[in-house]
Amino acid sequence: MADHQEQTLTPREMVRAHLPIVLDLIKTASLVVVAVSGMLVSHHTHEMSLEIKSANNQTTPMIDPMP
């Protein structure tokens, strides 16, 4: 690495050198956001289904079972 110390990189070369790392970070961050969003949506859906079940249980009249 000592032989590269005298080299000065142009802005274009710097972008090209760091682009794969930046794109990997963006990709990882977007996957994390998608995973967290999926967890939140599934939790919300589960809560809604429980609310619907409890609402249905409260509004349905009790029917006597047939003997």
KAZI-V478708 format. One record per residue. N is the residue number from 0. RES is the residue in three letters. OMEGA is omega as a letter, one per 30 degrees, with the letter a starting at -180 (NA if undefined). Layout:
BEGIN
N,RES,OMEGA + N,RES,OMEGA
END
This chain:
BEGIN
0,MET,a + 1,ALA,a + 2,ASP,l + 3,HIS,a + 4,GLN,a + 5,GLU,a + 6,GLN,l + 7,THR,a + 8,LEU,l + 9,THR,l + 10,PRO,l + 11,ARG,l + 12,GLU,l + 13,MET,l + 14,VAL,a + 15,ARG,a + 16,ALA,a + 17,HIS,a + 18,LEU,l + 19,PRO,l + 20,ILE,a + 21,VAL,l + 22,LEU,l + 23,ASP,l + 24,LEU,l + 25,ILE,l + 26,LYS,l + 27,THR,l + 28,ALA,a + 29,SER,l + 30,LEU,l + 31,VAL,l + 32,VAL,l + 33,VAL,a + 34,ALA,l + 35,VAL,l + 36,SER,l + 37,GLY,l + 38,MET,a + 39,LEU,l + 40,VAL,a + 41,SER,l + 42,HIS,l + 43,HIS,l + 44,THR,l + 45,HIS,l + 46,GLU,l + 47,MET,l + 48,SER,l + 49,LEU,l + 50,GLU,l + 51,ILE,l + 52,LYS,a + 53,SER,l + 54,ALA,l + 55,ASN,l + 56,ASN,a + 57,GLN,a + 58,THR,a + 59,THR,l + 60,PRO,l + 61,MET,l + 62,ILE,l + 63,ASP,l + 64,PRO,l + 65,MET,a + 66,PRO,NA
END
